[in-house]
Amino acid sequence: MSDAQIPPQPPGPEGQGGPTPGAGAAALPLELQAANASKDHRTWGMVAHLAALAGFVVPFGNIIGPLVVWLIKKDESPFVA
């Protein structure tokens, strides 16, 4: 499937095609979310994953590091959240 083709969505609550209103980017498949994410969002996603390596240096850092990134970016980026 190419990036330009979006698969058909199941009917919404009013019988219309497409995602439920207000669902935002979360209604898209994960592959399309990643393809449509900006470079900044992808960078923060990578930082959240790499922050788990803080557990090698700080006790419970593998939980605290990604949690801090999520708390900072959860409202700005559905890709990171």
C-alpha positions, 0 to 999 in steps of 0.5 A: 500500500502506498502512502497516498492510499488511505484504506476505507474507514468503517462507518461513523456513528451517523452511518457516514464513512470515515473515522468518528468525529473528534477521533483525530490522528488516533483513528488512522492506522499506525503506519499512516500516523508515522508517515504523516508525523512531522520530523519534530514529532518523530524526534520526540518519539525517538527520545521517548524510546531512548529515555528507557535506556536511562534505567542503566544509569538511574534506578527506575530511569527506564520508567521515569524517562519515558514518563517525563517525555510523555507528560511534556508532549502528550497534549502536543503530539498524538504520535508521541502519546 
